[in-house]
Amino acid sequence: MTAAACRDLEKRVIKENLCTLCGACTGLCPYLVAHRGRIVLRDECSLPHGRCRSFCPRLSVDLEEIHKATFGVPCAGGSLGNVLEVLKARSTDGAIRSKAQYGGAVTALMSFAMKEGFIDSSVLTRGILPEGICAGSEKQVLECAGSTYIAAPVIGVFNAAVREGRGKKIGVVGTPCQILALAKMRTAQENRDAAENLSLTLGLFCTWALSYDELIRFLEERVPLSEIARLDIPPPPANLFEIFTTSGRISVPLDEVRRFIRPACAYCIDMTAEFADISVGAAEGIDGWNTVIVRSPKGAELLRKAITAGVLEAEALPERNIEHLKEASLLKKKRGLENIVERTGKASDLLYIEGSSALVKEEENRGPH
C-alpha cells in the first residue's frame, strides 16, 4: 500500500533532519503546521500524492527541469546560476537605509514593485523572532526591513495567501531553499493557482539558517528579547555574530552560534538563490551596499525601472567581489555535495537531487571560474 504523502514527507524529510523549514508543505491543508521552528504532522490524510511532497525542496529535485521552467532555457552551469547582470545597489531612501541591514535594496525593490503594479502583495519575513506576513502596503514592507538568521516557514504564508485570494500577483522574498520550493511549484501539476499567482521572487544570499529554540535560549542568556533591535553577521573576515540592543551592541564569536545551524543546511548547494528573479546579499567590503544578481527578464525590467525612477542607485560590482562571490558559492556547492555523498555512501545517490547528477558533479569538479 502506498504511504500517504504527508506520512512519507515526515519519514523521509522531517525525521531525517532534512527539513529546511521553508514552509512549502504548510498553508495547504490542516495536517502539516509549523510550530517553534519545526514542521509538525497533526494528523494523516489519505492522499498518496500531495502538494506537500511535490513542493518540498528536499524531495525529488530535478535542477535541469526546474531551470527550464523558471528561465525557459537549459542550465549552462556556472557557480552563480543564471546571470544577466551583477551590480552593487542601494536604496536612495534614507528611511529604508536606516532600518535595512545593508543597502536596503530588497525593501526598496518590493515597495517599488507594489507601487508600479508588478505585484499587489508581498510575502516577507518580519521580526527578530521571524514570522511570515503577506504585506499589502509599502508601510508593511518597511516593517520587514532587516535580516533574521532564524529559519521561518515563509512559503506557508504564500500558500495561505493564494488560498485566501489575497493577491493575483504576489511577490515573495525568500532564502535559496524557499525560492527552490517556489520554483518547484512551477513544474508541479498540483495547485496551479500558486504558480499563476507567483509574480516575482527576490532571493536572499544564505550560507545557513539557525534553529529557533536553540538561538532563543542563547540570546536570552545575554539580553531580554524585548531589547533586541536587530541581529547581524558582518561579511568576512569579521567572524562575528552581533546583537544590537536598545543599550548597545554585543559581539560574540560566530563559532558560538554555528552549533545552532539547522542540520538540513549541510546538504544545501545553493548560496545565492539561483532560481529567483533577482538575488540580493551584502556587498563584501562595501559598507551600505547590496550585491544584486539579475537573473530573469522580469527582474531586469523591475531593476531598470527602479533605477530610472530614482528608487535605487546602482553601479558595477567590482570584479574582485564577483570572483569572491563565485568562489564562496562554489565552495557551498562542493561542501553540500560532499556531505550528501558522505551521508548516502555513493556518488550516484545525491539524496534529494534527481535527474541532474552530471550537471552538479560537473560543478563540483570545475573549480572557481
C-alpha positions as CSV (number, residue, x, y, z in Angstrom):
1,M,0.0,0.0,0.0
2,T,1.4,3.4,-0.9
3,A,2.1,5.6,2.1
4,A,0.2,8.8,2.4
5,A,2.1,11.8,1.1
6,C,2.3,13.6,4.4
7,R,3.5,10.5,6.2
8,D,6.1,9.9,3.5
9,L,7.2,13.5,3.9
10,E,7.5,13.1,7.6
11,K,9.5,9.9,7.3
12,R,11.9,11.0,4.5
13,V,12.4,14.6,5.3
14,I,11.3,15.7,8.8
15,K,12.5,12.7,10.8
16,E,15.7,12.6,8.8
17,N,16.6,16.2,9.7
18,L,16.4,17.3,6.1
19,C,13.6,19.8,6.7
20,T,14.7,23.4,5.8
21,L,11.5,24.9,7.4
22,C,10.7,26.6,4.1
23,G,7.0,26.2,4.8
24,A,6.1,24.9,1.4
25,C,4.2,22.0,2.9
26,T,2.1,24.2,5.2
27,G,-0.8,26.6,4.5
28,L,-2.3,23.9,2.2
29,C,-4.2,21.6,4.5
30,P,-4.7,21.3,8.2
31,Y,-2.4,18.3,8.7
32,L,1.0,19.9,8.5
33,V,1.7,23.0,10.6
34,A,4.8,25.0,11.6
35,H,5.4,25.3,15.4
36,R,8.5,26.9,17.1
37,G,10.9,26.1,14.3
38,R,9.5,22.6,13.4
39,I,7.0,21.1,11.0
40,V,4.5,19.0,12.9
41,L,2.2,16.4,11.4
42,R,-1.0,16.7,13.4
43,D,-3.0,14.1,11.6
44,E,-2.7,12.0,8.4
45,C,-4.5,12.5,5.2
46,S,-5.1,9.6,2.7
47,L,-3.7,11.3,-0.4
48,P,-0.9,9.2,-1.9
49,H,0.4,12.2,-4.0
50,G,0.1,15.5,-2.2
51,R,1.2,19.1,-2.8
52,C,3.2,18.9,0.5
53,R,5.5,16.3,-1.1
54,S,5.5,17.8,-4.6
55,F,6.7,21.3,-3.3
56,C,9.3,20.1,-0.8
57,P,12.8,21.3,-1.8
58,R,14.3,18.2,-0.2
59,L,12.4,15.6,-2.3
60,S,12.9,14.8,-6.0
61,V,14.6,18.0,-7.2
62,D,15.4,17.9,-10.9
63,L,17.6,21.1,-11.3
64,E,17.6,21.0,-15.1
65,E,13.8,20.7,-15.3
66,I,13.3,23.4,-12.7
67,H,15.8,25.7,-14.5
68,K,14.0,25.3,-17.8
69,A,10.6,26.0,-16.2
70,T,12.0,29.1,-14.4
71,F,14.1,30.7,-17.1
72,G,13.0,29.0,-20.3
73,V,16.5,27.8,-21.2
74,P,18.7,24.9,-20.2
75,C,21.1,25.4,-17.4
76,A,24.5,26.4,-18.7
77,G,26.3,25.8,-15.4
78,G,28.4,28.4,-13.6
79,S,28.9,28.9,-9.9
80,L,26.2,31.6,-9.7
81,G,23.5,30.0,-11.8
82,N,21.6,32.0,-14.4
83,V,23.0,35.6,-14.5
84,L,22.1,38.5,-16.7
85,E,23.9,41.2,-14.7
86,V,25.7,41.6,-11.3
87,L,25.6,45.1,-9.7
88,K,26.0,46.8,-6.4
89,A,22.9,48.8,-5.4
90,R,21.3,50.6,-2.5
91,S,18.1,52.4,-1.7
92,T,18.1,56.2,-2.1
93,D,15.5,56.4,0.7
94,G,17.2,57.3,4.0
95,A,14.3,55.8,6.0
96,I,14.8,52.5,4.3
97,R,18.6,52.5,4.6
98,S,18.4,53.4,8.3
99,K,16.3,50.3,9.0
100,A,17.7,47.9,6.4
101,Q,20.6,45.5,7.1
102,Y,22.8,46.8,4.4
103,G,21.8,48.8,1.3
104,G,18.0,48.3,1.6
105,A,17.8,47.0,-2.0
106,V,15.2,44.3,-1.1
107,T,12.9,46.6,0.7
108,A,13.2,49.3,-2.0
109,L,12.5,46.8,-4.8
110,M,9.5,45.2,-3.1
111,S,8.0,48.6,-2.3
112,F,8.5,49.8,-5.8
113,A,7.1,46.6,-7.3
114,M,3.9,47.1,-5.4
115,K,3.7,50.8,-6.3
116,E,4.3,50.1,-10.0
117,G,1.8,47.2,-10.2
118,F,4.4,44.4,-10.7
119,I,2.8,42.8,-7.7
120,D,-0.2,43.6,-5.5
121,S,1.1,41.9,-2.3
122,S,4.4,40.8,-0.8
123,V,5.2,37.7,1.3
124,L,8.0,38.7,3.7
125,T,9.6,37.8,7.0
126,R,9.2,40.2,9.9
127,G,10.9,40.3,13.3
128,I,13.9,39.1,15.3
129,L,11.8,36.0,16.1
130,P,10.6,35.7,12.5
131,E,7.1,35.3,11.2
132,G,5.9,35.4,7.6
133,I,3.4,38.0,6.7
134,C,1.6,39.0,3.5
135,A,2.2,42.7,3.2
136,G,-0.4,44.8,1.3
137,S,1.2,48.2,1.7
138,E,4.6,49.9,1.5
139,K,4.4,50.6,5.2
140,Q,4.1,46.9,5.9
141,V,7.0,46.2,3.6
142,L,9.2,48.7,5.5
143,E,8.3,47.0,8.8
144,C,10.0,43.8,7.4
145,A,13.3,45.5,6.6
146,G,16.4,43.9,8.1
147,S,17.7,40.4,8.3
148,T,16.9,37.4,10.5
149,Y,19.1,34.4,10.8
150,I,16.4,32.0,12.1
151,A,14.6,29.8,9.7
152,A,10.9,30.8,9.1
153,P,8.2,29.0,7.2
154,V,7.5,31.8,4.8
155,I,6.1,29.8,1.9
156,G,3.3,28.6,4.1
157,V,2.1,32.3,4.2
158,F,2.3,32.4,0.4
159,N,0.2,29.2,0.2
160,A,-2.4,30.7,2.5
161,A,-2.4,34.0,0.6
162,V,-3.2,32.1,-2.6
163,R,-5.9,30.0,-1.0
164,E,-7.5,33.1,0.6
165,G,-7.3,35.2,-2.6
166,R,-5.1,37.9,-1.1
167,G,-3.5,38.8,-4.4
168,K,-3.4,37.8,-8.0
169,K,0.2,39.0,-8.4
170,I,2.2,38.0,-5.3
171,G,5.9,38.7,-4.7
172,V,7.9,36.6,-2.3
173,V,11.3,37.3,-0.6
174,G,13.0,34.1,0.5
175,T,16.1,32.1,1.1
176,P,17.5,29.7,-1.5
177,C,15.5,26.7,-0.2
178,Q,12.3,28.8,-0.2
179,I,12.9,30.1,-3.7
180,L,13.6,26.5,-4.8
181,A,10.3,25.4,-3.3
182,L,8.5,28.1,-5.3
183,A,10.4,27.1,-8.4
184,K,9.2,23.5,-7.9
185,M,5.6,24.8,-7.9
186,R,6.1,25.9,-11.4
187,T,6.8,22.4,-12.5
188,A,4.2,20.6,-10.4
189,Q,0.8,19.6,-11.7
190,E,-0.9,20.3,-8.4
191,N,-2.1,23.7,-7.2
192,R,-1.6,25.6,-10.5
193,D,-3.1,28.7,-8.8
194,A,0.1,29.1,-6.9
195,A,2.3,29.1,-10.0
196,E,-0.1,31.5,-11.8
197,N,-0.2,34.0,-8.8
198,L,3.5,34.0,-8.2
199,S,4.7,37.1,-10.0
200,L,8.1,38.0,-8.5
201,T,10.7,36.3,-6.4
202,L,13.6,38.1,-4.7
203,G,16.2,35.7,-3.3
204,L,18.5,36.3,-0.3
205,F,22.0,35.0,-0.2
206,C,22.3,32.4,2.5
207,T,25.0,30.2,3.9
208,W,22.9,28.7,6.6
209,A,19.9,29.3,8.9
210,L,19.7,28.8,12.7
211,S,17.3,26.7,14.7
212,Y,14.7,28.6,16.6
213,D,14.7,27.2,20.2
214,E,18.5,27.0,20.5
215,L,19.2,30.5,19.3
216,I,16.4,31.9,21.5
217,R,17.9,30.3,24.6
218,F,21.4,31.7,23.6
219,L,20.0,35.2,23.2
220,E,18.0,35.1,26.4
221,E,21.2,34.3,28.4
222,R,22.6,37.6,27.2
223,V,19.8,40.1,26.9
224,P,16.0,40.2,27.2
225,L,14.5,39.5,23.8
226,S,12.4,42.7,24.0
227,E,15.6,44.8,24.0
228,I,17.0,43.3,20.8
229,A,16.7,45.7,17.8
230,R,18.4,43.5,15.2
231,L,21.0,40.8,14.5
232,D,23.9,40.9,12.1
233,I,26.7,38.7,10.7
234,P,29.1,41.1,9.1
235,P,30.9,39.9,6.0
236,P,34.3,38.2,6.3
237,P,36.8,38.5,7.8
238,A,34.8,39.7,10.9
239,N,33.7,36.2,12.0
240,L,31.3,37.7,14.5
241,F,27.6,37.4,15.4
242,E,26.3,40.8,16.5
243,I,23.3,41.6,18.7
244,F,22.2,45.2,18.6
245,T,20.2,46.1,21.6
246,T,18.5,49.3,23.0
247,S,21.6,49.8,25.1
248,G,24.4,48.9,22.8
249,R,26.0,46.1,20.7
250,I,27.0,42.7,21.9
251,S,29.5,40.9,19.7
252,V,30.2,37.2,20.1
253,P,32.4,34.8,18.1
254,L,30.5,33.4,15.2
255,D,31.5,29.9,16.1
256,E,29.3,30.2,19.2
257,V,26.2,30.2,17.1
258,R,27.3,27.9,14.4
259,R,26.3,25.0,16.6
260,F,22.7,26.1,16.2
261,I,22.8,25.7,12.4
262,R,19.9,23.6,11.1
263,P,21.1,20.1,10.1
264,A,19.4,20.4,6.7
265,C,21.7,23.3,5.8
266,A,24.7,20.9,5.5
267,Y,23.1,19.4,2.3
268,C,22.3,22.7,0.5
269,I,24.2,23.5,-2.7
270,D,22.7,27.0,-3.3
271,M,24.1,30.1,-1.7
272,T,22.7,32.8,-4.0
273,A,19.1,31.7,-4.5
274,E,19.7,30.7,-8.1
275,F,16.0,30.4,-9.1
276,A,14.9,33.9,-8.1
277,D,14.2,36.8,-10.5
278,I,16.7,38.9,-8.5
279,S,19.1,37.7,-5.8
280,V,20.4,40.1,-3.2
281,G,23.1,39.9,-0.5
282,A,25.7,42.0,1.2
283,A,28.4,43.7,-0.8
284,E,31.5,42.3,0.8
285,G,33.8,45.2,1.9
286,I,31.5,47.9,0.6
287,D,29.5,49.2,3.6
288,G,25.9,50.2,3.0
289,W,25.6,48.5,-0.4
290,N,24.0,45.2,-1.6
291,T,25.2,42.8,-4.2
292,V,22.4,42.3,-6.8
293,I,22.3,39.4,-9.3
294,V,19.7,39.9,-12.0
295,R,18.5,36.5,-13.3
296,S,15.3,36.9,-15.3
297,P,13.9,39.4,-17.8
298,K,11.2,40.3,-15.3
299,G,13.9,41.0,-12.7
300,A,15.9,43.1,-15.2
301,E,12.8,45.2,-16.0
302,L,12.0,45.8,-12.4
303,L,15.6,46.8,-11.6
304,R,15.9,49.1,-14.6
305,K,12.6,50.9,-13.8
306,A,13.6,51.3,-10.1
307,I,16.9,52.9,-11.1
308,T,15.3,55.2,-13.7
309,A,12.7,56.2,-11.0
310,G,15.5,57.1,-8.6
311,V,14.4,54.4,-6.1
312,L,17.7,52.7,-6.4
313,E,21.2,53.8,-7.2
314,A,23.4,51.1,-8.8
315,E,26.9,50.7,-10.1
316,A,29.0,47.8,-11.5
317,L,30.2,45.5,-8.8
318,P,34.0,45.3,-8.7
319,E,35.4,42.3,-10.4
320,R,37.2,41.1,-7.2
321,N,33.8,41.0,-5.5
322,I,32.3,38.9,-8.3
323,E,35.2,36.5,-8.1
324,H,34.9,36.2,-4.3
325,L,31.2,35.6,-4.7
326,K,31.8,32.9,-7.3
327,E,34.3,31.2,-5.0
328,A,32.0,31.3,-2.0
329,S,29.1,29.9,-4.0
330,L,31.2,27.1,-5.5
331,L,32.5,26.2,-2.0
332,K,29.0,25.8,-0.8
333,K,28.1,23.6,-3.7
334,K,31.2,21.4,-3.1
335,R,30.6,21.2,0.6
336,G,27.0,20.3,0.2
337,L,27.7,17.6,-2.3
338,E,30.5,16.2,-0.2
339,N,28.1,16.0,2.8
340,I,25.4,14.4,0.6
341,V,27.7,11.7,-0.7
342,E,29.1,11.1,2.8
343,R,25.6,10.5,4.0
344,T,24.4,8.3,1.2
345,G,27.7,6.5,0.7
346,K,27.8,6.7,-3.1
347,A,28.3,9.5,-5.6
348,S,25.5,8.2,-7.7
349,D,23.0,8.9,-4.9
350,L,22.6,12.7,-4.3
351,L,19.8,12.3,-1.7
352,Y,17.2,14.7,-3.0
353,I,18.7,15.8,-6.3
354,E,17.4,13.8,-9.2
355,G,17.9,13.9,-13.0
356,S,20.8,16.3,-12.9
357,S,23.7,14.4,-11.2
358,A,26.0,15.0,-14.1
359,L,25.4,18.7,-14.1
360,V,26.0,19.0,-10.4
361,K,29.1,16.8,-10.4
362,E,30.5,19.0,-13.2
363,E,30.2,22.0,-11.0
364,E,31.9,20.1,-8.1
365,N,34.9,19.3,-10.3
366,R,35.2,22.5,-12.2
367,G,36.8,24.7,-9.5
368,P,36.4,28.5,-9.2
369,H,35.7,30.2,-12.6
